[in-house]
């Protein structure tokens, strides 16, 4: 697909994470972008709709009224069936229809791309790479699956950005098989675990991903299946002593941050968990291949950066951790309201307990938690940014 042939694009279900990111990116490229979503039928504008309109993206109710002869291409996700009223209207008007994954693949083919793959950690690592490259002055673009705080603070949804530099950082999804459509300059596979698909099928997908990579292919040497795809050990990363180009060691966790060493140099980032050291190692490995100096990667990665909890969220969590014992079992509704005050959900959307919950908590406590351990239950969101 040659996107140069299309100037006016309409996205069916534009408020979806994957669709909205591509729409924003293409709008930033100078395309005329519009779209519909059931979210826009509520009668009051959502924050996302207002953000779209501020960018110049026209929003329509999902009834076909937004599609006319001026549209060059209608973009749909796999969730949109042929019976959809807007799908049918595009057919009636003879307007070409393309899948979201095909449009992203076309964008990748026309731009120097860094593609982040793996069954977990993609959004976090994509954000880390974008953050480092952006603050290194390379002005990268971004298409990902979760919002970054530093972009949201600019009034943007946060899951896409059109920079002026040559690099585009994308999250490459294996769950729908679209990962095989990309031809990036740099690819990274964080892990390969049974998720959405069986291991053999995943290996086939990631093998094709490797074959389609035009330059550097980076893998996690500590993950058995990912390591089997290694192209060159010097590209790879490890937190467990493997003989590779990027090595992590001396992991420590304190409060809301972790510290460790990357190739002997100290690094500290405001996120939790050893898995995030692996994500940081992957980001380091990518930025190293782009040409960012080691000391700059460490410095930029150690800043108060956008992949840790925002100050508002951090303050709220600390407050709840301090006050959690004051809530008796009979006062769960008050606890729900307390959480709802700083989250974007209603009290009735917060679930406490439920079928099997007691058994789950009891098993967790007996199996994993030792005296003196801190047990942190994060907010019910995909990830912090």
RAGI-V753773 format. One record per residue. N is the residue number from 1. RES is the residue in one small letter. SS is DSSP state (hx for helix, st for strand, lp for the rest). PHI is phi as a letter, one per 30 degrees, with the letter a starting at -180 (* if undefined). OMEGA is omega as a letter, one per 20 degrees, with the letter a starting at -180 (NA if undefined). Layout:
n:N res:RES ss:SS phi:PHI omega:OMEGA
n:N res:RES ss:SS phi:PHI omega:OMEGA
//
This chain:
n:1 res:x ss:lp phi:* omega:r
n:2 res:x ss:lp phi:c omega:a
n:3 res:x ss:hx phi:d omega:r
n:4 res:x ss:hx phi:d omega:a
n:5 res:x ss:hx phi:d omega:a
n:6 res:x ss:lp phi:b omega:r
n:7 res:x ss:lp phi:c omega:a
n:8 res:x ss:st phi:c omega:a
n:9 res:x ss:st phi:c omega:r
n:10 res:x ss:st phi:b omega:a
n:11 res:x ss:st phi:c omega:r
n:12 res:x ss:st phi:d omega:a
n:13 res:x ss:lp phi:i omega:a
n:14 res:x ss:lp phi:d omega:a
n:15 res:x ss:lp phi:d omega:r
n:16 res:x ss:lp phi:d omega:a
n:17 res:x ss:hx phi:e omega:a
n:18 res:x ss:hx phi:d omega:a
n:19 res:x ss:hx phi:d omega:a
n:20 res:x ss:hx phi:d omega:a
n:21 res:x ss:hx phi:d omega:r
n:22 res:x ss:hx phi:d omega:r
n:23 res:x ss:hx phi:e omega:r
n:24 res:x ss:hx phi:d omega:a
n:25 res:x ss:hx phi:d omega:a
n:26 res:x ss:hx phi:d omega:r
n:27 res:x ss:hx phi:d omega:r
n:28 res:x ss:hx phi:d omega:r
n:29 res:x ss:lp phi:d omega:r
n:30 res:x ss:lp phi:j omega:r
n:31 res:x ss:lp phi:d omega:r
n:32 res:x ss:st phi:d omega:a
n:33 res:x ss:st phi:c omega:r
n:34 res:x ss:st phi:b omega:a
n:35 res:x ss:st phi:a omega:a
n:36 res:x ss:st phi:b omega:r
n:37 res:x ss:lp phi:a omega:r
n:38 res:x ss:hx phi:d omega:r
n:39 res:x ss:hx phi:d omega:a
n:40 res:x ss:hx phi:d omega:a
n:41 res:x ss:hx phi:c omega:a
n:42 res:x ss:lp phi:d omega:a
n:43 res:x ss:lp phi:j omega:r
n:44 res:x ss:lp phi:b omega:a
n:45 res:x ss:lp phi:d omega:r
n:46 res:x ss:lp phi:d omega:r
n:47 res:x ss:hx phi:e omega:a
n:48 res:x ss:hx phi:d omega:r
n:49 res:x ss:hx phi:d omega:r
n:50 res:x ss:hx phi:d omega:r
n:51 res:x ss:hx phi:d omega:r
n:52 res:x ss:hx phi:e omega:a
n:53 res:x ss:hx phi:d omega:r
n:54 res:x ss:hx phi:d omega:r
n:55 res:x ss:hx phi:d omega:a
n:56 res:x ss:lp phi:j omega:r
n:57 res:x ss:lp phi:d omega:a
n:58 res:x ss:st phi:d omega:a
n:59 res:x ss:st phi:c omega:a
n:60 res:x ss:st phi:b omega:r
n:61 res:x ss:lp phi:d omega:a
n:62 res:x ss:lp phi:d omega:a
n:63 res:x ss:lp phi:b omega:r
n:64 res:x ss:lp phi:j omega:a
n:65 res:x ss:lp phi:d omega:a
n:66 res:x ss:lp phi:d omega:a
n:67 res:x ss:lp phi:c omega:r
n:68 res:x ss:lp phi:b omega:a
n:69 res:x ss:lp phi:d omega:a
n:70 res:x ss:lp phi:d omega:a
n:71 res:x ss:lp phi:d omega:r
n:72 res:x ss:lp phi:c omega:a
n:73 res:x ss:st phi:a omega:r
n:74 res:x ss:st phi:c omega:a
n:75 res:x ss:st phi:c omega:a
n:76 res:x ss:st phi:b omega:r
n:77 res:x ss:lp phi:c omega:r
n:78 res:x ss:lp phi:d omega:a
n:79 res:x ss:lp phi:d omega:a
n:80 res:x ss:lp phi:d omega:a
n:81 res:x ss:lp phi:d omega:a
n:82 res:x ss:lp phi:d omega:r
n:83 res:x ss:lp phi:d omega:r
n:84 res:x ss:lp phi:e omega:a
n:85 res:x ss:hx phi:d omega:a
n:86 res:x ss:hx phi:d omega:r
n:87 res:x ss:hx phi:d omega:a
n:88 res:x ss:hx phi:d omega:r
n:89 res:x ss:hx phi:d omega:r
n:90 res:x ss:hx phi:d omega:r
n:91 res:x ss:hx phi:d omega:a
n:92 res:x ss:hx phi:d omega:a
n:93 res:x ss:hx phi:d omega:r
n:94 res:x ss:lp phi:i omega:a
n:95 res:x ss:lp phi:d omega:r
n:96 res:x ss:st phi:e omega:r
n:97 res:x ss:st phi:c omega:a
n:98 res:x ss:st phi:b omega:r
n:99 res:x ss:st phi:d omega:r
n:100 res:x ss:hx phi:e omega:a
n:101 res:x ss:hx phi:d omega:r
n:102 res:x ss:hx phi:d omega:r
n:103 res:x ss:hx phi:d omega:r
n:104 res:x ss:hx phi:d omega:r
n:105 res:x ss:hx phi:d omega:r
n:106 res:x ss:hx phi:d omega:r
n:107 res:x ss:hx phi:d omega:a
n:108 res:x ss:hx phi:d omega:a
n:109 res:x ss:hx phi:d omega:a
n:110 res:x ss:lp phi:c omega:a
n:111 res:x ss:lp phi:b omega:r
n:112 res:x ss:st phi:d omega:a
n:113 res:x ss:st phi:c omega:r
n:114 res:x ss:st phi:c omega:a
n:115 res:x ss:st phi:c omega:a
n:116 res:x ss:st phi:c omega:a
n:117 res:x ss:st phi:c omega:a
n:118 res:x ss:lp phi:k omega:a
n:119 res:x ss:lp phi:d omega:r
n:120 res:x ss:lp phi:a omega:r
n:121 res:x ss:lp phi:j omega:a
n:122 res:x ss:hx phi:d omega:a
n:123 res:x ss:hx phi:d omega:a
n:124 res:x ss:hx phi:d omega:a
n:125 res:x ss:hx phi:d omega:r
n:126 res:x ss:hx phi:e omega:r
n:127 res:x ss:hx phi:d omega:r
n:128 res:x ss:hx phi:d omega:a
n:129 res:x ss:hx phi:d omega:r
n:130 res:x ss:hx phi:e omega:a
n:131 res:x ss:hx phi:e omega:a
n:132 res:x ss:hx phi:d omega:a
n:133 res:x ss:hx phi:d omega:a
n:134 res:x ss:hx phi:d omega:a
n:135 res:x ss:hx phi:d omega:r
n:136 res:x ss:lp phi:d omega:r
n:137 res:x ss:lp phi:i omega:a
n:138 res:x ss:lp phi:d omega:r
n:139 res:x ss:lp phi:h omega:a
n:140 res:x ss:lp phi:d omega:r
n:141 res:x ss:st phi:c omega:a
n:142 res:x ss:st phi:b omega:r
n:143 res:x ss:st phi:b omega:a
n:144 res:x ss:lp phi:b omega:a
n:145 res:x ss:lp phi:c omega:a
n:146 res:x ss:lp phi:b omega:a
n:147 res:x ss:lp phi:d omega:r
n:148 res:x ss:lp phi:c omega:a
n:149 res:x ss:hx phi:e omega:a
n:150 res:x ss:hx phi:d omega:r
n:151 res:x ss:hx phi:d omega:r
n:152 res:x ss:hx phi:d omega:r
n:153 res:x ss:lp phi:d omega:r
n:154 res:x ss:lp phi:c omega:r
n:155 res:x ss:lp phi:i omega:a
n:156 res:x ss:lp phi:c omega:r
n:157 res:x ss:lp phi:e omega:r
n:158 res:x ss:lp phi:j omega:a
n:159 res:x ss:lp phi:c omega:r
n:160 res:x ss:st phi:a omega:r
n:161 res:x ss:st phi:a omega:r
n:162 res:x ss:lp phi:c omega:r
n:163 res:x ss:lp phi:d omega:a
n:164 res:x ss:lp phi:c omega:a
n:165 res:x ss:lp phi:d omega:a
n:166 res:x ss:lp phi:d omega:a
n:167 res:x ss:st phi:c omega:r
n:168 res:x ss:st phi:c omega:r
n:169 res:x ss:st phi:c omega:a
n:170 res:x ss:st phi:b omega:r
n:171 res:x ss:st phi:c omega:a
n:172 res:x ss:lp phi:c omega:a
n:173 res:x ss:lp phi:c omega:r
n:174 res:x ss:lp phi:c omega:a
n:175 res:x ss:lp phi:d omega:r
n:176 res:x ss:lp phi:c omega:r
n:177 res:x ss:lp phi:i omega:a
n:178 res:x ss:hx phi:d omega:a
n:179 res:x ss:hx phi:e omega:a
n:180 res:x ss:hx phi:d omega:a
n:181 res:x ss:hx phi:c omega:a
n:182 res:x ss:lp phi:c omega:r
n:183 res:x ss:lp phi:b omega:a
n:184 res:x ss:lp phi:d omega:r
n:185 res:x ss:lp phi:d omega:r
n:186 res:x ss:st phi:b omega:r
n:187 res:x ss:st phi:b omega:r
n:188 res:x ss:st phi:b omega:r
n:189 res:x ss:st phi:c omega:a
n:190 res:x ss:lp phi:d omega:a
n:191 res:x ss:lp phi:a omega:r
n:192 res:x ss:lp phi:b omega:a
n:193 res:x ss:lp phi:b omega:r
n:194 res:x ss:lp phi:d omega:a
n:195 res:x ss:lp phi:a omega:a
n:196 res:x ss:lp phi:i omega:a
n:197 res:x ss:lp phi:b omega:r
n:198 res:x ss:lp phi:d omega:a
n:199 res:x ss:hx phi:e omega:a
n:200 res:x ss:hx phi:d omega:r
n:201 res:x ss:hx phi:d omega:r
n:202 res:x ss:hx phi:d omega:r
n:203 res:x ss:hx phi:d omega:r
n:204 res:x ss:hx phi:d omega:a
n:205 res:x ss:hx phi:d omega:a
n:206 res:x ss:hx phi:d omega:r
n:207 res:x ss:hx phi:d omega:r
n:208 res:x ss:hx phi:d omega:r
n:209 res:x ss:hx phi:e omega:r
n:210 res:x ss:hx phi:d omega:a
n:211 res:x ss:hx phi:d omega:a
n:212 res:x ss:hx phi:d omega:r
n:213 res:x ss:lp phi:d omega:a
n:214 res:x ss:lp phi:d omega:a
n:215 res:x ss:lp phi:b omega:a
n:216 res:x ss:st phi:c omega:r
n:217 res:x ss:st phi:b omega:a
n:218 res:x ss:st phi:c omega:r
n:219 res:x ss:st phi:b omega:r
n:220 res:x ss:st phi:d omega:a
n:221 res:x ss:lp phi:d omega:a
n:222 res:x ss:lp phi:d omega:r
n:223 res:x ss:lp phi:c omega:a
n:224 res:x ss:hx phi:e omega:a
n:225 res:x ss:hx phi:d omega:r
n:226 res:x ss:hx phi:d omega:a
n:227 res:x ss:hx phi:d omega:a
n:228 res:x ss:lp phi:d omega:a
n:229 res:x ss:lp phi:c omega:a
n:230 res:x ss:lp phi:e omega:r
n:231 res:x ss:lp phi:c omega:a
n:232 res:x ss:lp phi:a omega:a
n:233 res:x ss:hx phi:e omega:a
n:234 res:x ss:hx phi:d omega:r
n:235 res:x ss:hx phi:d omega:a
n:236 res:x ss:lp phi:d omega:a
n:237 res:x ss:st phi:b omega:a
n:238 res:x ss:st phi:a omega:r
n:239 res:x ss:lp phi:c omega:a
n:240 res:x ss:lp phi:b omega:r
n:241 res:x ss:lp phi:i omega:r
n:242 res:x ss:lp phi:d omega:a
n:243 res:x ss:lp phi:d omega:a
n:244 res:x ss:lp phi:b omega:a
n:245 res:x ss:lp phi:d omega:a
n:246 res:x ss:st phi:b omega:a
n:247 res:x ss:st phi:b omega:r
n:248 res:x ss:st phi:c omega:a
n:249 res:x ss:st phi:a omega:r
n:250 res:x ss:st phi:h omega:a
n:251 res:x ss:st phi:d omega:r
n:252 res:x ss:st phi:b omega:r
n:253 res:x ss:st phi:b omega:r
n:254 res:x ss:st phi:b omega:r
n:255 res:x ss:lp phi:i omega:a
n:256 res:x ss:lp phi:c omega:a
n:257 res:x ss:st phi:b omega:r
n:258 res:x ss:st phi:b omega:r
n:259 res:x ss:st phi:b omega:a
n:260 res:x ss:st phi:a omega:r
n:261 res:x ss:st phi:c omega:r
n:262 res:x ss:st phi:c omega:a
n:263 res:x ss:lp phi:h omega:r
n:264 res:x ss:lp phi:j omega:a
n:265 res:x ss:st phi:c omega:a
n:266 res:x ss:st phi:d omega:r
n:267 res:x ss:st phi:b omega:r
n:268 res:x ss:st phi:b omega:a
n:269 res:x ss:st phi:b omega:a
n:270 res:x ss:lp phi:d omega:r
n:271 res:x ss:lp phi:b omega:a
n:272 res:x ss:lp phi:c omega:r
n:273 res:x ss:lp phi:j omega:r
n:274 res:x ss:hx phi:d omega:r
n:275 res:x ss:hx phi:d omega:r
n:276 res:x ss:hx phi:d omega:r
n:277 res:x ss:hx phi:d omega:r
n:278 res:x ss:hx phi:d omega:r
n:279 res:x ss:hx phi:d omega:r
n:280 res:x ss:hx phi:d omega:r
n:281 res:x ss:hx phi:d omega:r
n:282 res:x ss:hx phi:d omega:r
n:283 res:x ss:hx phi:d omega:r
n:284 res:x ss:hx phi:d omega:a
n:285 res:x ss:hx phi:d omega:r
n:286 res:x ss:hx phi:d omega:a
n:287 res:x ss:hx phi:d omega:r
n:288 res:x ss:hx phi:d omega:a
n:289 res:x ss:hx phi:d omega:r
n:290 res:x ss:hx phi:d omega:r
n:291 res:x ss:lp phi:j omega:r
n:292 res:x ss:lp phi:d omega:a
n:293 res:x ss:lp phi:d omega:a
n:294 res:x ss:hx phi:e omega:a
n:295 res:x ss:hx phi:d omega:r
n:296 res:x ss:hx phi:d omega:r
n:297 res:x ss:hx phi:d omega:a
n:298 res:x ss:hx phi:d omega:a
n:299 res:x ss:hx phi:d omega:a
n:300 res:x ss:hx phi:d omega:r
n:301 res:x ss:hx phi:d omega:a
n:302 res:x ss:lp phi:c omega:r
n:303 res:x ss:lp phi:d omega:r
n:304 res:x ss:lp phi:d omega:a
n:305 res:x ss:lp phi:c omega:a
n:306 res:x ss:lp phi:d omega:r
n:307 res:x ss:lp phi:c omega:r
n:308 res:x ss:lp phi:c omega:r
n:309 res:x ss:lp phi:e omega:r
n:310 res:x ss:lp phi:d omega:a
n:311 res:x ss:hx phi:e omega:a
n:312 res:x ss:hx phi:d omega:a
n:313 res:x ss:hx phi:d omega:a
n:314 res:x ss:hx phi:d omega:r
n:315 res:x ss:hx phi:d omega:a
n:316 res:x ss:hx phi:d omega:r
n:317 res:x ss:hx phi:d omega:r
n:318 res:x ss:hx phi:d omega:r
n:319 res:x ss:hx phi:d omega:a
n:320 res:x ss:hx phi:d omega:r
n:321 res:x ss:hx phi:d omega:a
n:322 res:x ss:hx phi:d omega:a
n:323 res:x ss:hx phi:c omega:a
n:324 res:x ss:hx phi:e omega:a
n:325 res:x ss:hx phi:d omega:a
n:326 res:x ss:hx phi:d omega:a
n:327 res:x ss:lp phi:c omega:r
n:328 res:x ss:lp phi:d omega:a
n:329 res:x ss:hx phi:e omega:a
n:330 res:x ss:hx phi:d omega:a
n:331 res:x ss:hx phi:c omega:a
n:332 res:x ss:hx phi:d omega:a
n:333 res:x ss:hx phi:d omega:r
n:334 res:x ss:hx phi:d omega:r
n:335 res:x ss:hx phi:d omega:r
n:336 res:x ss:hx phi:d omega:a
n:337 res:x ss:hx phi:d omega:r
n:338 res:x ss:hx phi:d omega:r
n:339 res:x ss:hx phi:d omega:a
n:340 res:x ss:hx phi:d omega:a
n:341 res:x ss:lp phi:d omega:a
n:342 res:x ss:lp phi:b omega:r
n:343 res:x ss:lp phi:c omega:a
n:344 res:x ss:lp phi:c omega:r
n:345 res:x ss:lp phi:b omega:r
n:346 res:x ss:lp phi:d omega:a
n:347 res:x ss:hx phi:e omega:a
n:348 res:x ss:hx phi:d omega:r
n:349 res:x ss:hx phi:c omega:r
n:350 res:x ss:lp phi:c omega:a
n:351 res:x ss:lp phi:c omega:r
n:352 res:x ss:lp phi:c omega:a
n:353 res:x ss:lp phi:i omega:a
n:354 res:x ss:lp phi:j omega:a
n:355 res:x ss:lp phi:e omega:r
n:356 res:x ss:lp phi:i omega:a
n:357 res:x ss:hx phi:d omega:a
n:358 res:x ss:hx phi:d omega:r
n:359 res:x ss:hx phi:d omega:r
n:360 res:x ss:hx phi:d omega:a
n:361 res:x ss:hx phi:d omega:a
n:362 res:x ss:hx phi:d omega:r
n:363 res:x ss:hx phi:d omega:r
n:364 res:x ss:hx phi:d omega:a
n:365 res:x ss:hx phi:d omega:a
n:366 res:x ss:hx phi:d omega:a
n:367 res:x ss:hx phi:c omega:a
n:368 res:x ss:hx phi:c omega:a
n:369 res:x ss:lp phi:c omega:r
n:370 res:x ss:lp phi:c omega:r
n:371 res:x ss:lp phi:e omega:a
n:372 res:x ss:lp phi:j omega:r
n:373 res:x ss:lp phi:d omega:r
n:374 res:x ss:lp phi:c omega:r
n:375 res:x ss:lp phi:c omega:a
n:376 res:x ss:lp phi:c omega:r
n:377 res:x ss:lp phi:c omega:a
n:378 res:x ss:lp phi:d omega:r
n:379 res:x ss:lp phi:d omega:a
n:380 res:x ss:lp phi:d omega:r
n:381 res:x ss:lp phi:b omega:a
n:382 res:x ss:lp phi:d omega:r
n:383 res:x ss:lp phi:a omega:r
n:384 res:x ss:lp phi:c omega:r
n:385 res:x ss:lp phi:b omega:NA
//
